């Protein structure tokens, strides 16, 4: 059976679900980068873009700059992965309502939405060999934890996104391909978590740390 975000993060055990949602938040961007670095992905990861306002002197850094492999066009991308927030209300993108909420609360997200409608509304740079280079973009791509087809179509129509992607589907693709970098990344983080929790249960280790 395919593992879905709903059956991983929505068990109804509130403390458990909140904990693993916060833990996943620490690593949630890397699966997208690894997915976009694989040759079978429709997009290629370029870096983290910065948006520069010409009139207000503001700068906003977004999550990803993605290049579409089919035509080489560039898109700024922002990811939202709210798995247990407000009783799992935003686990899956089902309508435009979560987008409107973020737009009200965050200036960077409003700039991202402006780029979806008008890609020339901000100057965009990305770091290449530790130096910022200006690039020309063709729009914006939203990434959500999990998406529904009605939610995808509604948000693309309302906000002008070039595409709406999900972390859930990216991970499914990585697992189907048996992606070695992804397996190594998850295995390392799993080991780090094991190291932490084993240490917290090890009375001898705790005593040694208190010793002068």
N, C-alpha and C positions, 0 to 999 in steps of 0.2 A: 504494500500500500504506500502511495506517495505521502510523504510527511508534509503537512501544511502548517502555516503559521497559526491557523486557528486551533489545531489540535496540539500544538507545542506550547503556545502562549496563553491560551484561554481554557484553563482547566476548571475554573471556578474557585480554586484555592487562592485567595487574594494575595496573601503574603508571598506564596511561592511564585505566582505569576508576576507580581511587581518586581520581585528580586531578579528573576531571570530576564525580564524585559530590560531592566537597568544594566544587567551584566552584558546582554547582547548589544546594548547601545554603545559599549566600549569598542566593539569590533565590527559594527554593522556596515561601515563604509568599505572595509577591505574586500569583502566578497564582490562588491560592484567593480572595484578596480581590477581584481583578478579575472572576473568575467569579461570585462572589456579589453583585457590584454590577450585573451584567447582568440585565435584566428577565426573561430566559428561565430563569434559575437558580431552582431550588426554594427556595433560601435567600438571605437578604440579610445582608451583612456589617454588623455594628453597631459593633464595636470589640474591644478586648482586655479580657476580664473578669478581675477579681480575686476570689478566694475568701477569705473571712474566717472563721476558726475561732472560734466563740463561746466555747469553754472553754479553748483553748490559746493564744489570741492570735496564731495563725499567719496568714500571708498568702501565697497562691500566685497568681501571674499566669499565665493560660493563653493560648493562641494566638489564639483567635477566640471571639466571641459571635455566633451566627447566629440570625436570625429566619426561621422557616418562613413562606413567602409565603402558603401556603394557609390558615393559621389564625392567624398572628401569634405563635405560641408561640416562646419563646426557649430556646436550647440552648448550653451551654458546649462548646467544642470544642478538642481537642488534636491536633496533627499530628506524626506520626513518619515520616520519610523516610530510611530507612537502605538506601541503594542498593547499596553494595559491601561493607558491614560483614560481617565473618566469612565471606568468600567468597560474597557475594551471598545469604546465608542468609535475610535479612529484606527482600529487595527487594520481594517480594510477600507479602501477608498470606494465609497458607494455613491457619492454625490459631490456637489461643489462646496458644501457647507464647511468642510475642514480647510479648504483653500481660503475661503473668505475669512475664517478665524485667524489664520496665520497672517493674512494681509493686514488685518486690523492691528495685530500685535507687533509686527517686526518690519522695520524699514528695509532690511536686506531682502526680505521675501517680496516686498512691494517692488523693489528694483528688479528682482527676478521676473515678476509678472509683467513689468513694463517691457523687459527684453523679449518676452514671448510675443507680445503684440507689435513691438517696434525694436528689432535687433540693433538699430542704430542709435537707440536712446542713451546708451552709455558707451564709453570707450572700454575695451576689454584687453587685459594683458594676462599673460601666463608666463611663469618662470621657466626658462629654458637654459640649462647649464648655469643655474643660479643667477641668471639675469632676466629681468622682465622684458617680454617682447609683446608688442601689440598685435592682435589678431582680429580678423573679421569673422563675425559669427552670423548665423542664419536663423537663430531663434533659440528656444528654450525647451528643455526636456525635464519633466517632473518624475521623480522616483519616490515611490511609496513603499511601505512595508509589504502590503498585499493589496491587490486591486481586483475589482470586478469589472466586467466589460461595460455595463451601464455607467459605472463611475468613470471609467477611462474615457468613454465617448463624451460624456457630459462635460468633463473638465477640459478636454481637448477643444470642444466646441465653444465653451464659455470663455476660455482664457487664451486660446490660440497656441497651445503647446504643440510642438512638432511630434511629440510622442509622450506616452506615459508608461514607465517601466516599474517593475516591482522587484524588491530584494528577494522575495519568495521565489519568483520565477528564475532569477539569476542563479540562486543557489541550486535550484532543480537542474538547470543546465550544467552547472559545474559538476554535480553528482552524476549526471548522465554521461558526461565526458570523462569521468574519473580524473578530474583535474589535479595533478600532483601538487602544484603550488598551493592550491586551496586546501588539500588534505594536510599538507605540511603545516600550513598556517593554523588550521583548527587543532591539529594534534599538539602543536607547541602551546597554544593558549589553554588547551585542556590540561597539559602538564603543569603549566604555571598555576592553574586553579587547584590542581591536586596538591602541588607543593604548599600552597597557602593553607588549605584546609587540613592537610596532614600535620603541618607545623602547629596549627592552632589546637590540635588534639594531642600533641606530643608533650607530655609533662616533662620529660627529660630535656627537650629542646627549650622549653620555657624556663627551666631552672638554669640551664647553661647561659642563657641570655642575661639572666639577672646576676650571674656571678661576675666579680670584678676581673 
